[in-house]
Amino acid sequence: MPHSGSTAPATVLTAAEEVARIAAGHAQQSERQRRLGTEVVRALISAGFARHFVPARHGGDAGTFQDVVEAVTVIGAACPSSAWGASLTASLGRMASYLPETGQKRLWATGPDTLIVGGLMPLGRIRRDGDAWLLSGAWPYVSLVDHSDWALVCAVPTDERSGARFLAIPRDAYRVEDTWAPVGMRGTGSNTLVAEDVRVPDDLTFPRDAVTEGVAPGAEAPCHRVPLKGVNGLCFAAPVVGAACGALAAWRDEAAARRTGPDGRAAVALGEASAHADTARLLLLQAARTADSGSMTDLDVARNGRDCAYAARLAVAAVDRLFTAAGTRAHQDSAVLQRYWRDAHSAVSHVVLDQEATADAYGRHLLKD
């Protein structure tokens, strides 16, 4: 599916409402098909998510974390799966900027709207093959993989004399296995990517430590000068906060349609849940502004990880409060609220949003200081 060559794309923030409208209209179809529809993916690309963090020298926007967090939250209120796709599409474009310059030119040869997906766990194996690497492996849970142009996957050398590396491979170098059948976030299409003896030149690889430390080659924008751990939580928490916002809107519409007079219980549930959601959003925006500074201390990195995980938990608490208060009617397949409930719980289980681990990391920094 070609994604490149679009003209005058909108910024992610200005286009978010239109993407949300399209995503909402296809939400049920995305659930049934267990992947986003072509129309939704095209909307994400046209809105600028693929190019959002791409370096300006390659035609990208080299944008801010705050803009993408706000845009993803808007889309998440309509369809959390679409928001997840938008967020990861932007994030992988940023990670690809850690390739050597010649590799970046290959990847964005036809423009900055290349849709890159990621297998970020080191589940592959590589060995030297002359001036290249020979790659094999299988990476489950690769969101939007059916729509991808390229993939960025992580692998470990078989001789174990050097650390893990990321490798960029084009769509014709890997196949997709249909393995995604979850309870929630069904529309993300997070199937398994399989590569077998793929030869990858050196300029399409980089050490995992490079993105961990956070200084991309020729970094010109703040988004390319921050450690992965300082921003990774933003990518996964924003769709969850969006789900909470969507659940609030669904609850409000449902309560307004059903009540014949003032309903104290409905008002209390709405008030408490909105407090959780508002706090979650404020935490994410604070973390995004810290990342947008382009300079993060170790304590900033730990705090951002903690805040993103906590924001996601607050968002789930908001959805839980509404889902419980809604009673049995919210458990019906036809109820919108149950989709937000399933999606929020599925999304927050991501390892990056582990609240205990991120709290421990932050606490250890405080004790050390």
Sine and cosine of phi, psi and omega as CSV:
sin_phi,cos_phi,sin_psi,cos_psi,sin_omega,cos_omega
0.00,0.00,0.91,-0.41,-0.03,-1.00
-0.96,0.29,0.68,-0.74,0.00,-1.00
-0.87,-0.50,-0.33,0.94,-0.13,-0.99
-0.99,0.14,0.23,-0.97,0.12,-0.99
1.00,-0.04,0.09,1.00,0.05,-1.00
-0.94,0.35,0.48,-0.88,-0.04,-1.00
-0.94,-0.35,0.62,-0.79,0.07,-1.00
0.69,0.72,0.85,0.52,-0.02,-1.00
-0.93,0.38,0.49,-0.87,0.06,-1.00
-0.97,0.25,0.33,-0.94,0.13,-0.99
-0.97,0.25,0.38,-0.92,-0.09,-1.00
-0.88,0.48,-0.59,0.80,-0.06,-1.00
-0.95,0.30,-0.67,0.75,-0.01,-1.00
-0.95,0.31,-0.42,0.91,-0.05,-1.00
-0.99,-0.10,-0.06,1.00,-0.14,-0.99
-0.87,0.50,-0.66,0.75,-0.03,-1.00
-0.89,0.46,-0.65,0.76,0.01,-1.00
-0.93,0.37,-0.66,0.75,0.06,-1.00
-0.88,0.47,-0.66,0.75,0.01,-1.00
-0.87,0.49,-0.64,0.77,0.01,-1.00
-0.89,0.46,-0.72,0.70,0.00,-1.00
-0.92,0.39,-0.68,0.73,0.00,-1.00
-0.88,0.47,-0.66,0.75,0.01,-1.00
-0.89,0.45,-0.64,0.77,-0.01,-1.00
-0.93,0.38,-0.35,0.94,-0.01,-1.00
-0.93,-0.36,0.12,0.99,-0.12,-0.99
-0.87,0.50,-0.72,0.70,-0.02,-1.00
-0.92,0.39,-0.63,0.78,0.05,-1.00
-0.90,0.44,-0.66,0.75,0.02,-1.00
-0.87,0.49,-0.63,0.77,0.05,-1.00
-0.90,0.44,-0.72,0.69,-0.03,-1.00
-0.90,0.44,-0.67,0.74,-0.08,-1.00
-1.00,0.06,-0.16,0.99,0.00,-1.00
0.86,0.51,0.55,0.84,0.10,-0.99
-0.22,-0.98,0.40,-0.91,0.04,-1.00
-0.94,0.33,0.57,-0.82,0.06,-1.00
-0.96,0.30,0.35,-0.94,0.00,-1.00
-0.84,0.54,-0.60,0.80,-0.02,-1.00
-0.89,0.46,-0.63,0.78,-0.01,-1.00
-0.93,0.36,-0.69,0.72,-0.01,-1.00
-0.90,0.44,-0.66,0.75,0.04,-1.00
-0.88,0.47,-0.62,0.78,0.03,-1.00
-0.90,0.44,-0.66,0.75,0.02,-1.00
-0.88,0.47,-0.67,0.74,-0.01,-1.00
-0.93,0.37,-0.72,0.69,0.00,-1.00
-0.87,0.48,-0.54,0.84,0.01,-1.00
-0.95,0.31,-0.26,0.97,0.08,-1.00
0.98,-0.19,0.23,0.97,-0.04,-1.00
-0.92,0.38,-0.65,0.76,-0.01,-1.00
-0.90,0.44,-0.61,0.79,-0.06,-1.00
-1.00,-0.02,-0.06,1.00,-0.20,-0.98
-0.83,0.56,-0.69,0.72,-0.02,-1.00
-0.96,-0.27,0.08,1.00,0.01,-1.00
-0.92,0.38,0.68,-0.73,0.00,-1.00
-0.82,0.58,0.58,-0.81,-0.03,-1.00
-0.87,0.49,-0.52,0.85,-0.03,-1.00
-0.92,0.39,-0.28,0.96,0.08,-1.00
-0.96,-0.26,0.26,0.97,0.04,-1.00
1.00,-0.02,0.07,1.00,-0.03,-1.00
-1.00,0.09,0.00,-1.00,-0.05,-1.00
-1.00,-0.09,-0.29,0.96,-0.07,-1.00
0.68,0.73,0.80,0.60,-0.20,-0.98
-0.99,0.14,-0.17,-0.98,-0.07,-1.00
-0.98,-0.20,0.38,-0.92,0.07,-1.00
-0.95,0.31,-0.57,0.82,-0.01,-1.00
-0.89,0.46,-0.68,0.73,0.01,-1.00
-0.88,0.47,-0.70,0.72,-0.06,-1.00
-0.95,0.32,-0.58,0.81,0.06,-1.00
-0.89,0.45,-0.71,0.71,0.00,-1.00
-0.91,0.42,-0.65,0.76,0.00,-1.00
-0.92,0.40,-0.69,0.72,0.01,-1.00
-0.89,0.45,-0.62,0.79,0.03,-1.00
-0.89,0.46,-0.66,0.75,0.04,-1.00
-0.88,0.48,-0.71,0.70,0.00,-1.00
-0.93,0.38,-0.60,0.80,0.01,-1.00
-0.88,0.48,-0.49,0.87,0.04,-1.00
-0.93,0.38,-0.36,0.93,0.04,-1.00
-0.99,-0.10,-0.68,0.74,-0.03,-1.00
-0.36,-0.93,0.97,-0.22,-0.02,-1.00
-0.84,0.54,-0.57,0.82,0.02,-1.00
-0.90,0.45,-0.66,0.75,0.04,-1.00
-0.91,0.41,-0.62,0.78,0.04,-1.00
-0.89,0.45,-0.66,0.75,0.04,-1.00
-0.86,0.51,-0.71,0.70,0.03,-1.00
-0.88,0.47,-0.68,0.73,0.01,-1.00
-0.89,0.46,-0.71,0.70,-0.05,-1.00
-0.90,0.43,-0.71,0.71,-0.01,-1.00
-0.94,0.34,-0.57,0.82,0.05,-1.00
-0.86,0.50,-0.70,0.72,0.05,-1.00
-0.91,0.41,-0.72,0.70,-0.06,-1.00
-0.88,0.48,-0.66,0.75,-0.02,-1.00
-0.94,0.35,-0.52,0.86,0.10,-0.99
-0.89,0.46,-0.59,0.81,0.05,-1.00
-0.93,0.37,-0.69,0.72,-0.04,-1.00
-0.91,0.42,-0.56,0.83,0.00,-1.00
-0.92,0.40,-0.32,0.95,0.02,-1.00
-0.95,0.31,-0.05,1.00,0.07,-1.00
-1.00,0.00,-0.05,1.00,0.13,-0.99
-0.92,0.39,0.40,-0.92,0.16,-0.99
-0.83,0.55,0.41,-0.91,-0.10,-1.00
-0.84,0.55,-0.65,0.76,0.00,-1.00
-0.91,0.41,-0.56,0.83,0.07,-1.00
-0.92,0.38,-0.64,0.77,0.06,-1.00
-0.87,0.49,-0.66,0.75,0.01,-1.00
-0.89,0.45,-0.59,0.81,0.06,-1.00
-0.91,0.42,-0.74,0.67,-0.09,-1.00
-0.91,0.42,-0.65,0.76,-0.03,-1.00
-0.96,-0.27,0.51,0.86,-0.05,-1.00
-0.87,0.49,-0.54,0.84,-0.03,-1.00
-0.98,-0.21,0.15,0.99,0.02,-1.00
0.78,-0.63,0.16,-0.99,-0.11,-0.99
-1.00,0.08,0.04,1.00,-0.06,-1.00
-1.00,-0.06,0.30,0.95,0.08,-1.00
-0.85,0.52,0.78,-0.63,0.01,-1.00
-1.00,0.01,0.93,-0.36,-0.04,-1.00
-0.96,-0.28,0.72,-0.69,0.08,-1.00
-0.92,-0.40,0.16,-0.99,-0.11,-0.99
-0.65,-0.76,0.67,-0.74,0.22,-0.97
-0.92,-0.39,1.00,-0.01,-0.25,-0.97
-1.00,0.02,-0.18,0.98,0.10,-0.99
-0.99,0.15,0.59,-0.81,-0.06,-1.00
-0.98,0.21,0.93,0.36,-0.09,-1.00
-0.98,-0.18,-0.04,1.00,0.04,-1.00
-0.99,-0.17,0.21,-0.98,0.08,-1.00
-0.82,-0.58,0.63,-0.77,0.02,-1.00
-0.74,-0.67,0.47,-0.88,0.11,-0.99
-0.60,-0.80,0.46,-0.89,-0.03,-1.00
-0.91,0.41,0.63,-0.78,0.05,-1.00
-0.64,-0.77,0.99,0.16,-0.08,-1.00
0.93,0.38,-0.86,-0.51,-0.02,-1.00
-0.99,-0.13,0.41,0.91,-0.03,-1.00
-0.59,-0.80,-0.05,-1.00,0.07,-1.00
-0.89,-0.47,0.59,-0.81,0.09,-1.00
-0.97,-0.24,0.87,-0.49,-0.17,-0.99
-0.92,-0.40,0.69,-0.72,0.16,-0.99
-0.60,-0.80,0.51,-0.86,0.05,-1.00
0.30,-0.95,0.13,-0.99,0.05,-1.00
-0.71,-0.70,0.78,-0.63,-0.04,-1.00
-0.85,-0.53,0.94,-0.34,0.05,-1.00
-0.98,0.22,0.23,-0.97,0.12,-0.99
0.87,0.49,0.70,0.72,0.05,-1.00
-0.99,-0.13,0.99,-0.17,-0.09,-1.00
-0.91,0.41,0.63,-0.78,0.03,-1.00
0.89,0.45,0.30,0.95,-0.10,-0.99
-0.87,0.49,-0.51,0.86,0.00,-1.00
-0.92,0.40,-0.36,0.93,-0.03,-1.00
-0.98,-0.22,0.06,1.00,-0.22,-0.98
-0.96,0.27,0.44,-0.90,0.17,-0.99
-0.98,-0.18,-0.64,0.77,0.03,-1.00
-0.67,-0.74,0.28,-0.96,0.10,-0.99
-0.74,-0.67,0.59,-0.81,0.10,-0.99
-0.92,-0.39,0.92,-0.40,-0.08,-1.00
-0.84,-0.55,0.39,-0.92,-0.05,-1.00
-0.94,-0.33,0.67,-0.74,-0.03,-1.00
-0.55,-0.84,0.31,-0.95,-0.04,-1.00
-0.88,-0.47,0.71,-0.71,0.04,-1.00
-0.87,0.50,0.63,-0.77,-0.02,-1.00
-0.91,0.41,-0.50,0.87,0.00,-1.00
-0.99,0.14,-0.17,0.99,0.06,-1.00
0.83,0.56,0.38,0.93,0.03,-1.00
-1.00,0.03,-0.17,0.99,0.08,-1.00
-0.69,-0.72,0.21,-0.98,-0.10,-0.99
-0.99,0.16,0.00,-1.00,-0.01,-1.00
-0.89,0.45,0.47,-0.88,0.01,-1.00
-0.75,-0.66,0.46,-0.89,0.22,-0.98
-0.99,-0.12,0.62,-0.78,-0.01,-1.00
-0.75,-0.66,0.70,-0.71,0.04,-1.00
-0.99,-0.15,0.80,-0.61,-0.02,-1.00
-0.75,-0.66,0.63,-0.77,-0.02,-1.00
-0.97,0.24,0.25,-0.97,-0.12,-0.99
-0.85,0.53,-0.55,0.84,-0.04,-1.00
-0.98,0.21,0.01,1.00,-0.01,-1.00
-0.99,-0.13,-0.07,1.00,-0.01,-1.00
-0.60,-0.80,0.34,-0.94,0.06,-1.00
-0.89,-0.46,0.23,-0.97,-0.05,-1.00
-0.86,-0.50,0.76,-0.65,0.10,-0.99
-0.97,-0.25,0.74,-0.68,-0.05,-1.00
-0.98,0.18,0.99,-0.11,-0.09,-1.00
-0.81,-0.58,0.03,1.00,-0.15,-0.99
-1.00,-0.05,0.96,-0.29,0.02,-1.00
-0.61,-0.79,0.90,0.43,-0.13,-0.99
-1.00,-0.01,0.09,-1.00,0.10,-1.00
-0.97,0.24,-0.69,0.72,-0.02,-1.00
-0.79,-0.62,0.13,-0.99,-0.06,-1.00
0.79,0.61,0.63,0.77,-0.08,-1.00
-0.89,0.45,-0.55,0.84,-0.10,-0.99
-0.96,0.27,-0.09,1.00,-0.05,-1.00
-0.95,0.30,-0.28,0.96,0.02,-1.00
0.84,0.54,0.68,0.73,-0.11,-0.99
-0.99,0.13,0.93,0.37,-0.03,-1.00
-0.99,0.12,-0.05,-1.00,-0.08,-1.00
-0.99,-0.12,0.76,-0.65,0.06,-1.00
-0.99,-0.12,0.75,-0.66,-0.02,-1.00
-0.82,-0.58,0.78,-0.63,0.07,-1.00
-0.83,-0.55,0.67,-0.74,-0.04,-1.00
-0.75,-0.66,0.92,-0.38,0.05,-1.00
0.77,0.63,0.78,0.63,0.03,-1.00
-1.00,0.00,0.80,-0.60,0.00,-1.00
-1.00,0.05,0.85,-0.52,-0.09,-1.00
-0.86,-0.51,0.89,-0.46,0.01,-1.00
-0.91,0.41,0.39,-0.92,-0.07,-1.00
-0.83,0.55,-0.57,0.82,-0.09,-1.00
-0.98,0.21,0.01,1.00,0.13,-0.99
-0.95,-0.32,0.40,0.91,0.04,-1.00
-0.67,-0.74,0.36,-0.93,0.15,-0.99
-0.42,-0.91,0.44,-0.90,0.00,-1.00
-0.91,0.41,0.61,-0.80,0.04,-1.00
-0.85,0.52,-0.53,0.85,0.00,-1.00
-0.87,0.50,-0.46,0.89,-0.05,-1.00
-0.89,0.46,-0.74,0.67,-0.01,-1.00
-0.97,0.25,-0.47,0.88,0.06,-1.00
-0.90,0.43,-0.68,0.74,-0.01,-1.00
-0.98,0.22,-0.52,0.86,0.18,-0.98
1.00,-0.01,0.55,0.83,0.10,-0.99
-0.79,-0.61,0.97,-0.24,-0.03,-1.00
-0.98,0.18,0.47,-0.88,0.05,-1.00
-0.86,0.51,0.77,-0.64,0.02,-1.00
0.90,0.44,0.48,0.88,-0.06,-1.00
-0.84,0.54,0.85,-0.53,-0.01,-1.00
-0.92,-0.40,-0.30,0.95,-0.09,-1.00
-0.87,-0.50,0.44,-0.90,0.01,-1.00
-0.84,0.55,-0.56,0.83,-0.06,-1.00
-0.90,0.44,-0.28,0.96,-0.01,-1.00
-0.98,-0.20,0.18,0.98,-0.05,-1.00
-0.82,-0.58,0.47,0.88,-0.01,-1.00
-0.81,-0.58,0.58,-0.81,0.00,-1.00
-0.91,0.41,0.54,-0.84,-0.02,-1.00
-0.83,0.56,-0.68,0.73,-0.04,-1.00
-0.90,0.43,-0.36,0.93,0.01,-1.00
-0.98,0.19,-0.27,0.96,-0.08,-1.00
-0.78,-0.63,-0.24,0.97,-0.11,-0.99
-0.88,0.48,-0.60,0.80,0.00,-1.00
-0.90,0.44,-0.51,0.86,0.03,-1.00
-0.86,0.51,-0.66,0.75,-0.04,-1.00
-0.86,0.50,-0.66,0.75,-0.10,-0.99
-1.00,-0.05,-0.42,0.91,-0.02,-1.00
-0.99,0.15,-0.56,0.83,-0.07,-1.00
-0.85,0.53,-0.67,0.74,0.05,-1.00
-0.89,0.45,-0.52,0.85,0.01,-1.00
-0.94,0.35,-0.67,0.74,0.06,-1.00
-0.89,0.45,-0.61,0.79,0.09,-1.00
-0.87,0.49,-0.65,0.76,0.04,-1.00
-0.87,0.48,-0.64,0.77,0.03,-1.00
-0.90,0.44,-0.66,0.75,0.04,-1.00
-0.90,0.44,-0.64,0.77,0.04,-1.00
-0.92,0.40,-0.63,0.78,0.03,-1.00
-0.91,0.42,-0.62,0.78,0.05,-1.00
-0.88,0.47,-0.70,0.72,0.00,-1.00
-0.91,0.42,-0.66,0.75,0.01,-1.00
-0.90,0.43,-0.67,0.74,0.03,-1.00
-0.89,0.46,-0.70,0.72,-0.03,-1.00
-0.89,0.46,-0.68,0.73,0.02,-1.00
-0.90,0.43,-0.67,0.74,-0.01,-1.00
-0.91,0.41,-0.71,0.71,-0.02,-1.00
-0.90,0.44,-0.65,0.76,0.00,-1.00
-0.91,0.42,-0.58,0.82,-0.03,-1.00
-0.97,0.26,-0.47,0.88,-0.12,-0.99
-1.00,-0.08,-0.56,0.83,-0.16,-0.99
-0.98,0.19,0.51,-0.86,0.05,-1.00
-0.96,-0.29,-0.16,0.99,0.03,-1.00
-0.35,-0.94,-0.08,-1.00,0.01,-1.00
-0.84,0.55,0.71,-0.70,-0.01,-1.00
-0.83,-0.56,0.98,-0.19,-0.07,-1.00
-0.88,0.48,-0.63,0.77,-0.03,-1.00
-0.91,0.42,-0.68,0.74,0.02,-1.00
-0.89,0.45,-0.65,0.76,-0.01,-1.00
-0.92,0.40,-0.66,0.75,0.01,-1.00
-0.90,0.44,-0.72,0.69,0.01,-1.00
-0.87,0.50,-0.69,0.72,0.00,-1.00
-0.91,0.41,-0.67,0.75,0.00,-1.00
-0.90,0.43,-0.70,0.71,-0.01,-1.00
-0.93,0.37,-0.70,0.72,-0.02,-1.00
-0.90,0.43,-0.63,0.78,0.00,-1.00
-0.92,0.40,-0.53,0.85,0.06,-1.00
-0.90,0.43,-0.68,0.74,0.07,-1.00
-0.87,0.48,-0.74,0.67,-0.06,-1.00
-0.91,0.41,-0.67,0.74,0.01,-1.00
-0.89,0.45,-0.67,0.75,0.02,-1.00
-0.90,0.43,-0.66,0.75,0.03,-1.00
-0.87,0.50,-0.71,0.71,-0.01,-1.00
-0.90,0.44,-0.67,0.74,0.01,-1.00
-0.90,0.45,-0.62,0.78,0.04,-1.00
-0.89,0.45,-0.67,0.74,0.00,-1.00
-0.91,0.41,-0.67,0.75,0.00,-1.00
-0.91,0.42,-0.60,0.80,0.07,-1.00
-0.89,0.45,-0.69,0.72,0.02,-1.00
-0.90,0.43,-0.63,0.78,0.02,-1.00
-0.91,0.42,-0.66,0.75,0.02,-1.00
-0.90,0.43,-0.60,0.80,0.07,-1.00
-0.88,0.47,-0.71,0.71,0.01,-1.00
-0.90,0.44,-0.60,0.80,-0.04,-1.00
-0.93,0.36,-0.22,0.98,0.07,-1.00
-0.93,0.37,-0.40,0.91,-0.01,-1.00
0.98,0.21,0.04,1.00,0.01,-1.00
-0.63,-0.78,0.92,-0.38,-0.07,-1.00
-0.81,-0.59,0.77,-0.64,0.13,-0.99
-0.97,0.23,0.18,-0.98,0.06,-1.00
-0.87,0.50,-0.58,0.81,0.02,-1.00
-0.93,0.37,-0.62,0.79,0.08,-1.00
-0.87,0.49,-0.69,0.73,0.00,-1.00
-0.88,0.48,-0.73,0.69,0.00,-1.00
-0.91,0.42,-0.65,0.76,0.00,-1.00
-0.91,0.41,-0.67,0.75,0.02,-1.00
-0.88,0.47,-0.66,0.76,0.04,-1.00
-0.89,0.46,-0.70,0.72,0.04,-1.00
-0.88,0.48,-0.73,0.68,-0.09,-1.00
-0.92,0.39,-0.60,0.80,0.02,-1.00
-0.92,0.40,-0.69,0.73,0.02,-1.00
-0.91,0.42,-0.66,0.75,-0.01,-1.00
-0.93,0.36,-0.62,0.79,0.05,-1.00
-0.88,0.48,-0.67,0.74,0.01,-1.00
-0.89,0.45,-0.65,0.76,0.02,-1.00
-0.92,0.39,-0.62,0.78,0.06,-1.00
-0.90,0.44,-0.64,0.77,0.03,-1.00
-0.89,0.45,-0.67,0.74,0.05,-1.00
-0.90,0.43,-0.63,0.78,0.04,-1.00
-0.87,0.49,-0.61,0.80,0.04,-1.00
-0.89,0.45,-0.72,0.70,0.00,-1.00
-0.91,0.42,-0.67,0.74,0.02,-1.00
-0.86,0.51,-0.67,0.74,-0.01,-1.00
-0.87,0.49,-0.67,0.74,-0.01,-1.00
-0.95,0.30,-0.66,0.75,-0.05,-1.00
-0.90,0.43,-0.66,0.75,0.02,-1.00
-0.92,0.39,-0.69,0.73,-0.04,-1.00
-0.93,0.36,-0.40,0.92,-0.05,-1.00
-0.96,0.30,-0.37,0.93,0.02,-1.00
0.98,0.19,-0.27,-0.96,-0.13,-0.99
-0.87,0.49,-0.52,0.86,-0.07,-1.00
-0.88,0.47,-0.43,0.90,0.00,-1.00
-0.96,0.28,-0.22,0.98,-0.03,-1.00
-1.00,0.02,-0.06,1.00,-0.01,-1.00
-0.97,0.23,0.55,-0.84,0.02,-1.00
-0.84,0.54,-0.51,0.86,-0.04,-1.00
-0.98,0.20,-0.19,0.98,-0.05,-1.00
-0.98,0.19,0.76,-0.65,0.01,-1.00
-0.92,0.39,-0.58,0.82,-0.11,-0.99
-0.88,0.47,-0.59,0.81,-0.04,-1.00
-0.91,0.41,-0.48,0.88,0.05,-1.00
-0.93,0.37,-0.69,0.72,0.04,-1.00
-0.89,0.46,-0.62,0.79,0.00,-1.00
-0.90,0.44,-0.73,0.68,0.01,-1.00
-0.90,0.43,-0.71,0.71,-0.04,-1.00
-0.90,0.43,-0.69,0.72,-0.02,-1.00
-0.88,0.47,-0.69,0.72,-0.02,-1.00
-0.93,0.36,-0.58,0.81,0.04,-1.00
-0.93,0.38,-0.70,0.71,-0.06,-1.00
-0.91,0.41,-0.64,0.77,-0.09,-1.00
-0.95,0.30,-0.18,0.98,0.03,-1.00
-0.98,0.19,-0.08,1.00,0.02,-1.00
-0.87,0.50,0.64,-0.77,-0.10,-1.00
-0.86,0.51,-0.52,0.85,-0.01,-1.00
-0.90,0.43,-0.41,0.91,-0.04,-1.00
-0.99,-0.16,0.39,0.92,0.03,-1.00
-0.93,0.35,0.96,-0.29,-0.12,-0.99
-0.91,0.42,-0.64,0.77,-0.02,-1.00
-0.91,0.40,-0.69,0.72,-0.03,-1.00
-0.91,0.41,-0.67,0.75,-0.01,-1.00
-0.95,0.32,-0.57,0.82,0.07,-1.00
-0.91,0.41,-0.65,0.76,0.03,-1.00
-0.88,0.47,-0.70,0.71,-0.01,-1.00
-0.88,0.47,-0.67,0.74,0.00,-1.00
-0.93,0.36,-0.68,0.73,0.01,-1.00
-0.87,0.49,-0.64,0.77,0.01,-1.00
-0.90,0.43,-0.60,0.80,0.05,-1.00
-0.91,0.41,-0.65,0.76,0.02,-1.00
-0.90,0.44,-0.68,0.73,0.00,-1.00
-0.92,0.40,-0.59,0.81,0.01,-1.00
-0.92,0.39,-0.63,0.78,0.00,-1.00
-0.97,0.26,0.00,0.00,0.00,0.00
